[in-house]
């Protein structure tokens, strides 16, 4: 900012050394205390801090020629262009960034500047105009990404010996063929495939079938009945006469602390969370003044689950007294008015008789006979791995016949699948017998009881952990820290397990398996392997001296895509 001096006698400009007249305006900059107006107007402004400098005081410049002072040049907002070696202002400059090698390139040079890596499929040169795009992040050029090859052979550029692929494979069973024909609508023969299946199960590698277990979660009936109570609290149907209170609503009395009241006279609200409360006697003394403005379902659920009234009494007995006496007919009438096939009465009876925990059968393993049921379950919960996507996202559904993954299936008492997860097995180095197997349950799909999803995740991990002790000499449970569609697995269980973050940064990989598909649709969403919901990637290799198959697949996972979980059974 210019500063006016009342007495400029004997003042000299620090740039040109001219004497300043007594009435001259004195300017000041970051470099100089006293500058005449002419010198100030010829200075340049730093692209970073906007301070004024003489040309020789701004030794650095951006790719577009903007001057930069020395302090700013060393700051976080400026990076060196890999092509022209000038500075790029990353705060507002126009540039490209290669996140593979942490390199920057200005827009003027991007069309001609080669990146530090090439297309993994065709080995063509990549340019900085491709940086940050989906196809560059996939290590593919534009053409390879948008025009996927239909043959697995075109993706393979490495070869391994046949004995590097282990497993007990046999020809497709009749039941597996039936499943394929149903799922792919008899179009599966349009694409080259191996006609193999691997014998795998929850008990041992070469034994199709399941290890049987169970999981226990809190009953959902409390939350379900709580919302019926909410309706009843808001209904005038349950008003009756009381010796002490006069006109009386017994449910509003029982759940008074869960209700939000409105004072028509003052406009005040009561029983807000953390706000001002009002006693029940005041409410019933003037029903026209105090009206119900809503209620809190989660607090009602908490009261039902703890079975305590506000004064410490038995809540279940108090609720039963309400509906078994004078209000029995009104309850029945309320239920009929809802026109929901006696749902309220059903939930009420469940509340009176239901145990605290509900136990569900759990199966860990694999059987191709169940693939149709699993695909139908996928469709019912909105999973991409259903029959309608057989030419895109779920084309690789048949890969389950040959890969080492297992299912974790949660069933109800009617043997219907209500939950599904896929279990994958990883190591950093499969040749190291001492390295523990990393057991990784994938995203859990639930058909119902979604309000208890966190509990399902916790119990699922505990039961899979218990099973893994019987399946492996040494293992560790890991949780995916990312997901393409949902909150991560880790986010569901992090507060319920004692976990340890990895101390050694190690990428992980599955064992290799014979690829089922050798050709596929050209849809870019179609994949040879089963759908990777988390941060996994597929690696394909060719097999020398083939026998059962010509190609093998393997899934990989980076060190930042998972957390090691210390499953403490006491939690």
Buried (B, 14 or more C-beta within 10 A) or exposed (E): EEEEBEEBEEBEBBBEEEEBEEEBBBBBBEBBEBBBBEBBEEBBBBBBBEBBBBEEBBEBBBBBEBBBBEEBBEEEBBBBBBBBEBBBBEEEBEBBBBEBEEBBBBBBBBEEBEBEEBBEBEEEEBBBBBBEEEBBEBBBBBEBBEEBBBEBBBBBEEEBEBEBBEBEBEEBBEBBBBBBEBBBEEEBEEBBBBEBBBBBBBBBEEEBBBBEBEBBBBBBBBBBBBBBBBEBBBBEBBBBEEEEBEEBBBBBBBBBBBBBBBBEEEEBBBBBEEEEEBEBEEBBEEBEBBEBBBBBBEBBBBBBBEBBBBEEEEBBEBBBBBBEEEBEEBBBEBBEEBEEEEEBBBBBEBBBEBEEEBEBBBBBBBBBEBBBBBBEBBBEBEBBBBBEBBBBBBBBBBBBBBBBBBBBBBBBEEEEBBBBBBBBBBBEEBEEEEBBBBBBBBBBBBBEBEBBBBBBBBBBBBBBBBBBEEBEEEBBBBBBBBBEEBEBBBBBBBEBBEBEEEEEEBEBBBBBBBBBBBBBBEBEBBBBBBBBBBBBBBBBBBBEEEEBBBBBBBBBBBEEBBBBBEBEEEE
